[in-house]
Amino acid sequence: MQLLLFNAFNGLIQGVFYALMALGLALILSLNSVINMAHGGFLVIGAYLAYTLNPYLGFWGALVAGPVLAGGIGLIVERVLIRPIYKRPDPIYSLLLTFGLALIIEDMTRTIWGPQGLPLEVPDIINSPVSEDYFFVTGYRLFVVGITAAAAIVRADEEDDVSTAAARSRTQGAFAGVRRIATLHEPGTGPDHAVAGL
């Protein structure tokens, strides 16, 4: 029974990581009709930035700073590269642009941090099991599930019918304040990217 729960919980955690990544991707696509092939690349940037900052800021500081810095990079990319192609009716332009951007990010991260994954030290206070019987249920894993649940609630709130309808018409969206929501969820600007990478 314990082995079954162990495997089920590990599967749940993997699913939660994928769900956290997919939430941002789905929101970008629904609000701006941008096929963002660089979504995973921004996740990687946020995670590697958090890894780099961890010795200086500690785990919690890096957990905040990594997503914020990745968001800043994503905001610059949206303003400089993606915003000019909003007016083009064919989604192939955004697909090609973000695909090329994904390749650039991949090569850049391999050059800076190497091709192998790097471990991030999780503090013992949240990495220890919450129960002696269920040693595989750690505070860190419950923290990740909680973050994903909170992100899903926020995303569901932002992605209501009014926001989606207004985003399809940029003029109406500007009056409804949706443009600001859409801009903040362009490639890399959602904190969920980097948190999922951690």
Steps between C-alpha positions, in 0.01 A plus 500: 500500500780739588671432165177579318462829689867580434458457124167682496641797691807520275270497198290774657806717557619455141152588378496809719827622345357454151174668600686800638685539171186450291295760689713787377518363146122463478441852629740657250337314215145589603568868571732589213477211252878471522635149452787525745762237421745676736284441807723222633809707428384774735427237762861384466632857523307560822620175653865557409487858625359372830780240514761771438354733763448227761848533661451876537131533586419160646223271380208731576669807355592309185145363479374858480783657297521230230140537379515879528816520285359249250186714489707809426672323212165376373354851516788636293458220246127571477552873446786472251429181305145373546292816515587602140349176364164534678354670192593214269199275447694178444617327823795350313698820569477465877569128473818551297618789718455316828643178356817685400504664841474157666806380307695811601405454866598133492844573355550793736419298812722213388786743445459673836394216732601188305293217349438313826228582751613677816366417848335767708539451873159497666503600870464210741208668671277436197687203352441268794211248496179607667438145622720206593271256324472704182862609462442604138258780599731792573422860579664605174269281295195630685631853444517434123145363499383809691674738259341321205155512657540874569620562142206304361254709703663826386507384138136393509407842637698685232384284214132573530276550199523880508880501493516247219239682292670836554840357412366390163424864427797713603297821500241361742779336697675832553182644653447193717858501630568161344806622312685534830402144601609366162833682510579366845450144378715514191805271477663465836305763687285260702684399817368147453765438234799533725330350804420190297864481397606493864 
